Amino acid sequence: MKLEKLNPFCKALAILAVGLLLSFSYSPRLNFAVFGLSAAGILFFTNARKELLAKLLAPALLAAAALFMTGFLFSAGSGTEGELLSAGTGYNFSAAVNASRSLYNGIQLAGRVLAFAGIGLLFALSTDGEEFIGSLMHQCHLPPKFAYGILAAFHLMPMMAKELRDARLAFRVRGVRLPAFSLKPVFAMMVNSVRWSESVAMAMESKGFSGTGDRTYYHVTRVRWYDILFLAAAVGCTIVGMALLR
């Protein structure tokens, strides 16, 4: 079964619970296991494109590599202990212990980044935004006026990006040179965005939408048995992993 069929609210609850449990664990094996299971879930149990997954994983891998080097090179206590030389061999035990500790700290930091990135991508790539807002409205009792306001803002974002590009093009057509981080095009975009938001608000009021009366819905998200099973399995496997993978 594809993860897209799961109830988005139950899926979000499972992801939040797993993330909260991971915050109390410092086991690199558990973190890498969670990342591996998340990657396998995205590859085999979602309809996400592999190219999109690679693009989204690149920043996470870069951050993990940066934190690994930070933990490896700047580990607490490295280089502060006395030099312990084995009699007759000249082996530096202190340097070996510090290197092992630094390597463990680097792996630990990198694993935490990958674990949280994995569960986040698992939710993002298997969840439709409109269905998620609908599940918040039906299962989490989010007021409809806030839910539809969020959806309206979400659908306005592509228009705002286009308006920003048009504003910059208009300045170039008039021969006006702007700095790279000039706020003039942003101001023009915000003016039109305010007009659009007012039009959306007037349209909702003209249709008698207030969010207080009883309304019917074209699509109602429901919680089914496999949603509860997924939630219980995600939390249960994480707890078992915390006990076994120390």
C-alpha positions as CSV (number, residue, x, y, z in Angstrom):
1,M,0.0,0.0,0.0
2,K,1.2,3.5,-0.9
3,L,1.8,5.9,1.9
4,E,-0.3,8.5,0.1
5,K,-3.4,6.6,1.1
6,L,-2.7,7.1,4.8
7,N,-4.6,9.8,6.7
8,P,-2.3,12.9,6.7
9,F,-3.1,13.8,10.3
10,C,-2.2,10.4,11.6
11,K,0.9,10.4,9.5
12,A,1.9,13.8,10.8
13,L,1.2,12.6,14.4
14,A,3.4,9.5,13.8
15,I,6.3,11.6,12.3
16,L,6.1,14.1,15.3
17,A,6.1,11.2,17.8
18,V,9.1,9.6,16.1
19,G,11.0,12.9,16.0
20,L,10.2,13.5,19.7
21,L,11.5,10.0,20.6
22,L,14.6,10.5,18.5
23,S,15.4,13.7,20.4
24,F,15.9,11.7,23.6
25,S,18.3,9.1,21.9
26,Y,21.9,9.7,20.9
27,S,22.4,6.3,19.2
28,P,24.0,6.6,15.8
29,R,22.8,3.1,14.9
30,L,19.2,4.1,15.6
31,N,19.5,7.4,13.7
32,F,20.9,5.7,10.6
33,A,18.3,2.9,10.8
34,V,15.5,5.5,10.9
35,F,17.1,7.3,7.9
36,G,17.5,4.0,6.0
37,L,13.9,3.0,6.6
38,S,12.6,6.5,5.6
39,A,14.6,6.3,2.4
40,A,13.3,2.8,1.7
41,G,9.7,4.0,2.4
42,I,10.1,6.9,0.0
43,L,11.6,4.7,-2.8
44,F,9.3,1.8,-2.6
45,F,6.1,3.0,-0.9
46,T,5.5,6.4,-2.4
47,N,5.0,7.9,-5.9
48,A,7.7,10.4,-5.4
49,R,10.2,10.9,-8.3
50,K,13.7,9.7,-7.6
51,E,15.1,12.9,-9.1
52,L,13.2,15.0,-6.7
53,L,14.4,12.8,-3.8
54,A,18.0,13.3,-4.9
55,K,17.6,17.1,-5.1
56,L,16.0,17.3,-1.6
57,L,18.6,14.9,-0.1
58,A,21.5,16.9,-1.3
59,P,21.2,19.7,1.3
60,A,20.7,17.2,4.1
61,L,23.8,15.2,3.1
62,L,25.8,18.5,2.9
63,A,24.6,19.5,6.4
64,A,25.4,16.0,7.7
65,A,28.9,16.1,6.2
66,A,29.5,19.6,7.7
67,L,28.3,18.5,11.2
68,F,30.4,15.3,10.9
69,M,33.5,17.4,10.3
70,T,32.6,19.8,13.1
71,G,32.1,16.9,15.6
72,F,35.3,15.2,14.3
73,L,37.6,18.2,14.4
74,F,36.2,20.1,17.4
75,S,35.2,17.3,19.7
76,A,35.0,18.2,23.4
77,G,38.1,17.1,25.3
78,S,40.2,16.4,22.2
79,G,43.8,17.4,22.7
80,T,43.3,18.4,26.3
81,E,44.2,15.2,28.1
82,G,47.8,14.3,29.0
83,E,49.8,12.2,26.6
84,L,49.9,8.6,27.7
85,L,52.7,6.6,26.2
86,S,52.9,2.8,26.6
87,A,56.2,1.8,28.2
88,G,58.7,0.6,25.6
89,T,56.3,0.9,22.7
90,G,55.8,4.7,22.4
91,Y,52.1,4.2,21.5
92,N,50.0,7.2,22.2
93,F,46.9,5.9,23.9
94,S,45.5,9.4,24.5
95,A,45.6,10.3,20.8
96,A,43.9,7.0,19.9
97,V,41.1,7.6,22.5
98,N,40.6,11.1,21.3
99,A,40.4,10.1,17.7
100,S,37.9,7.4,18.4
101,R,35.8,9.8,20.5
102,S,35.9,12.5,17.8
103,L,34.9,10.0,15.1
104,Y,32.0,8.8,17.2
105,N,30.8,12.4,17.9
106,G,31.0,13.3,14.2
107,I,29.0,10.2,13.3
108,Q,26.5,10.9,16.0
109,L,25.8,14.5,14.8
110,A,25.6,13.4,11.1
111,G,23.2,10.6,12.0
112,R,20.8,12.9,13.8
113,V,20.6,15.3,10.9
114,L,19.9,12.4,8.4
115,A,17.3,10.8,10.7
116,F,15.3,14.0,11.0
117,A,15.7,14.8,7.3
118,G,14.5,11.3,6.4
119,I,11.3,11.4,8.4
120,G,10.6,14.9,7.2
121,L,11.1,14.0,3.6
122,L,8.9,10.9,4.1
123,F,6.0,13.0,5.2
124,A,6.6,15.8,2.6
125,L,6.9,13.5,-0.4
126,S,3.9,11.3,0.5
127,T,1.4,14.0,1.6
128,D,-0.8,16.2,-0.5
129,G,-1.1,19.7,0.9
130,E,-4.8,20.2,0.4
131,E,-5.6,16.8,1.9
132,F,-3.4,17.6,4.9
133,I,-5.3,20.8,5.5
134,G,-8.5,18.9,5.1
135,S,-7.4,16.3,7.7
136,L,-6.5,19.1,10.1
137,M,-10.0,20.4,9.6
138,H,-11.8,17.1,10.1
139,Q,-9.6,15.3,12.6
140,C,-7.9,18.2,14.4
141,H,-11.0,20.5,14.3
142,L,-9.1,23.4,12.7
143,P,-11.7,26.1,12.0
144,P,-12.7,26.1,8.3
145,K,-12.0,29.8,7.8
146,F,-8.3,29.3,8.9
147,A,-8.1,26.1,6.8
148,Y,-9.3,27.8,3.6
149,G,-7.2,30.9,4.4
150,I,-4.1,28.7,4.5
151,L,-5.1,27.1,1.2
152,A,-5.7,30.5,-0.4
153,A,-2.3,31.7,0.7
154,F,-0.7,28.5,-0.5
155,H,-2.2,28.9,-4.0
156,L,-1.3,32.6,-4.1
157,M,2.4,31.8,-3.7
158,P,3.1,30.9,-7.4
159,M,1.3,34.1,-8.4
160,M,3.4,36.1,-6.0
161,A,6.6,34.7,-7.5
162,K,5.4,35.5,-11.0
163,E,4.5,39.1,-9.9
164,L,8.0,39.5,-8.4
165,R,9.6,38.4,-11.7
166,D,7.3,40.8,-13.7
167,A,8.2,43.7,-11.3
168,R,11.9,43.1,-11.8
169,L,11.4,42.9,-15.6
170,A,9.4,46.2,-15.6
171,F,12.3,48.0,-13.9
172,R,14.8,46.6,-16.4
173,V,12.5,47.6,-19.4
174,R,12.5,51.2,-18.1
175,G,16.3,51.2,-17.8
176,V,16.3,51.3,-14.0
177,R,19.2,49.4,-12.5
178,L,18.4,47.9,-9.1
179,P,20.8,46.4,-6.6
180,A,20.6,42.6,-6.2
181,F,18.7,42.9,-2.9
182,S,16.5,45.9,-3.7
183,L,13.1,46.0,-2.0
184,K,11.3,47.9,-4.7
185,P,10.1,44.9,-6.7
186,V,9.2,43.2,-3.4
187,F,7.1,46.2,-2.5
188,A,5.2,46.1,-5.8
189,M,4.6,42.4,-5.3
190,M,3.2,43.0,-1.8
191,V,0.8,45.7,-3.0
192,N,-0.7,43.3,-5.5
193,S,-0.7,40.5,-3.0
194,V,-2.8,42.6,-0.6
195,R,-5.3,43.3,-3.4
196,W,-5.5,39.6,-4.2
197,S,-6.1,38.8,-0.5
198,E,-8.9,41.3,-0.3
199,S,-10.5,39.9,-3.5
200,V,-10.4,36.4,-2.0
201,A,-11.9,37.6,1.3
202,M,-14.7,39.4,-0.6
203,A,-15.4,36.3,-2.7
204,M,-15.7,34.2,0.4
205,E,-18.1,36.7,2.1
206,S,-20.2,37.0,-1.1
207,K,-20.7,33.2,-1.0
208,G,-21.9,33.3,2.6
209,F,-18.8,31.6,4.0
210,S,-18.2,32.5,7.6
211,G,-17.0,29.2,9.0
212,T,-19.6,29.2,11.8
213,G,-22.5,27.3,10.1
214,D,-22.8,23.7,9.2
215,R,-21.4,23.0,5.8
216,T,-21.0,19.9,3.5
217,Y,-17.7,18.9,2.1
218,Y,-16.8,17.4,-1.2
219,H,-14.1,15.2,0.4
220,V,-13.9,14.2,4.0
221,T,-10.8,12.6,5.3
222,R,-11.4,9.7,7.7
223,V,-9.2,7.6,10.0
224,R,-9.1,3.9,9.1
225,W,-7.6,0.9,10.8
226,Y,-4.4,1.0,8.8
227,D,-3.8,4.6,9.9
228,I,-3.9,3.6,13.5
229,L,-1.7,0.6,12.7
230,F,0.9,2.9,11.0
231,L,0.9,5.2,14.0
232,A,1.3,2.4,16.5
233,A,4.0,0.6,14.3
234,A,6.0,3.8,13.9
235,V,6.0,4.6,17.6
236,G,6.5,1.0,18.7
237,C,9.4,0.3,16.3
238,T,11.1,3.5,17.5
239,I,10.8,2.6,21.1
240,V,12.1,-0.9,20.4
241,G,15.0,0.6,18.4
242,M,15.9,2.9,21.4
243,A,16.0,-0.2,23.6
244,L,18.0,-2.4,21.3
245,L,20.2,0.0,19.2
246,R,22.1,1.8,21.9
